């Protein structure tokens, strides 16, 4: 396996496809938690997880040969960047693709003299949490609209 990365526009069709695959997976993963929320709670979670294209500063794909296997993005968050939509297809996990994505994003943040990287994930995404912690991320209190996600977990890595 030869992993490469490619910087693309948020609306690049390959990036859109990766986010759609992520949405299918996470919707199933959190269906029970979403069902337990009232309409106001579901709307708050959906609003917190929505990303406006104009807010995204960088979008990255990871490829194995010519095949896109993952996606990640950054958006500005004050003097920091927020990591968004990190996803690697299930049949490509465990091969270093997510770590490669995260390292590339960190390089961009460092080059921009960002103070830190922050992110939000869900309680059921244990492999993702293990990755973030192995990269030096620490738990923080929910920030911004993520305070409205009862099953969300937030992290930060100071640069």
N, C-alpha and C positions, 0 to 999 in steps of 0.2 A: 504494500500500500504506500502510495506516494501522495501525501497531503500537500495541497497548495491552497492559498487564499486569494480571494479576488474582492476588491472594494467595488461596490455597486451602488446604484441609487436605491432608496427605500422601495420604490415602485417597480424595480426590475422584476419581470415576471418570475424569475427563478427564486428571488427573495420572497415574493408574495406566496408562491407555492410552499416554501418552507414554513412560513407563518401559518398557512392554512393547515398544514400537517400538524404543526404544534397545537393549533386550536382544537383539532379533532381529538388529539391525545389528551390534552389537559381538560377539555370539557368532560370526557369520560372519566378521567381521574378524579375530578372534583364534583361530579354530578350529585352525589349524596349531600355534600356540604352546601352546594348551591340550592338544592331542593329544600334544605332546612331553613333557608333565609326567606324572609317575607319579600314582597316586591320592592320595597324601599332598599332593603339590604342587597338584593340581586342587582338593582340598578346602580347602587354605590360601588359594588365590586366591578361591574362592567365598566363603569366610568373610570375607575382607578386603573384598569388594565388596558384601556384604549390609548393608542399612540397616534397622535396627529402627525402625518408625514412631514409637515413643516418643522416639527420639533426635533426631528432626527438629524444628527450631524454626520453620522458615519454608519454605513451598513456593510457588513462583511459576510461573504460566503466562504465555506470551506469545501474543497473538492477533493475527491479521490479519483485521480485521472481526470476524465471529463464529466464525472458525475457529481452534482451538488449533493452534499450529505449533511450540511448544517448551515446555520445562520446565527448572527448576533448583530447588535446595533448599539449605538451610543446616542444619548441626548444630553444636552447641557443641564446641569442641576447646580445652579449657583456657581461656585468656584470649583465644582466637581463635575464629573460625568456620571450619568446613570446608565448602567448596563441594561439593555432591553432585549427580550425575545431570543435568549440563547436556546438553541435547539439543534440536536443532532438526531437524525433518523434512527429508530430503534435497532435496525440491523447494522448500524455503523458505530454503535457505542462501544466504549471500552478500548478504543484504538488511538486515543489521544486527540481526537478532533475538537472536543469541547475545550480542552486545555489549550490547544493551539488558538482557538477563537479568543479565549480569555487573555492569553498572552499578547495577541495582536492588539486587542482593545486597550490593554494596559499600556502598550507602547505608544498608542495615539494619545492617551491621557497624559502620560509623562511628557511627551513632546509638546503638548499644549500647556504644560506647567499646572495641570489640574491638582487640586489639593488631595482628592481621593476619588475612588470609584464606589458607587453605592448601587445596590440592587435589591429586588424583591423576588422571592420565590415562594412556593407553597409547601406546606408541611409534609405532603406526600412525596415530594421530590428528594428523597434521601440521597441518591447518588449525586445530584446537583449540589446539595448542601455539603457533602463530603468533598467534592471538587473545590468549591469555593473556600472551605476551611483549609484545605491543603495548599491553596494559593495565598493564604494569609488574610482572608476575609474574616471579620469578627461580627457577631450578632450585634445589632443596634435596635433601638426602638423603631417601630414603624414610622416612616416619614411621609409627609404629604398625604395624598389620598389613600395610601396603603393602610393608614390607620383604620379605614373602613372595611378591611379584609380580615375577618376573624381567623382565618387559617393561613394568613400570610406571615412570612418570616423575612426580615430585612438584614442586610449585611453591608459592611463597609470595609474598604481597604485603603488605608492612608498611604499616599505615594511619597 
